[in-house]
Amino acid sequence: MRNSASKLFRKQLRELRKARGWTQEEAAEKCGVGYKLYQLYELGIKNNPGLITLEKIARGYGMELHELLNPAVPSARRIPPDNPQKSRQKSAP
């Protein structure tokens, strides 16, 4: 089963923050959002950030919004753009 978008977002926030060695308070300050709000997003208690908040968080981490919301997908799980159904079908013996 795939992870929900909110769970992936929460994980992404934590990984980005820890990679920079920031506390939650420092991350909130760099992103221009309140400490408690940032904490609630990272803990998954609040899981529906608005677009403006997402843009602030992305800028705080020096990213574009699409980079924040689209963490790397392992190449083995990608579906080729030319024939998306082909990779899902099993070949006959």
Contacts in CASP RR format, 6 or more apart in sequence:
PFRMAT RR
TARGET T0000
AUTHOR 0000-0000-0000
METHOD contacts of the structure
MODEL  1
MRNSASKLFRKQLRELRKARGWTQEEAAEKCGVGYKLYQLYELGIKNNPG
LITLEKIARGYGMELHELLNPAVPSARRIPPDNPQKSRQKSAP
3 11 0 8 1.000
6 44 0 8 1.000
6 47 0 8 1.000
6 48 0 8 1.000
7 44 0 8 1.000
8 71 0 8 1.000
9 41 0 8 1.000
9 47 0 8 1.000
9 49 0 8 1.000
9 69 0 8 1.000
10 41 0 8 1.000
10 42 0 8 1.000
10 43 0 8 1.000
10 44 0 8 1.000
10 47 0 8 1.000
11 71 0 8 1.000
12 68 0 8 1.000
12 71 0 8 1.000
13 27 0 8 1.000
13 38 0 8 1.000
13 41 0 8 1.000
13 42 0 8 1.000
13 57 0 8 1.000
14 42 0 8 1.000
16 27 0 8 1.000
16 61 0 8 1.000
17 23 0 8 1.000
17 24 0 8 1.000
17 27 0 8 1.000
17 42 0 8 1.000
20 27 0 8 1.000
20 61 0 8 1.000
22 30 0 8 1.000
24 35 0 8 1.000
24 38 0 8 1.000
24 39 0 8 1.000
24 42 0 8 1.000
25 35 0 8 1.000
27 38 0 8 1.000
28 34 0 8 1.000
28 35 0 8 1.000
28 37 0 8 1.000
28 38 0 8 1.000
28 39 0 8 1.000
29 35 0 8 1.000
30 60 0 8 1.000
30 61 0 8 1.000
31 38 0 8 1.000
31 56 0 8 1.000
31 57 0 8 1.000
31 59 0 8 1.000
31 60 0 8 1.000
31 61 0 8 1.000
32 56 0 8 1.000
32 60 0 8 1.000
33 53 0 8 1.000
33 56 0 8 1.000
33 57 0 8 1.000
37 46 0 8 1.000
37 53 0 8 1.000
38 57 0 8 1.000
40 46 0 8 1.000
41 47 0 8 1.000
41 49 0 8 1.000
41 57 0 8 1.000
49 57 0 8 1.000
54 65 0 8 1.000
54 68 0 8 1.000
54 69 0 8 1.000
55 65 0 8 1.000
57 68 0 8 1.000
58 64 0 8 1.000
58 65 0 8 1.000
58 67 0 8 1.000
58 68 0 8 1.000
61 68 0 8 1.000
79 87 0 8 1.000
79 88 0 8 1.000
80 86 0 8 1.000
80 87 0 8 1.000
END
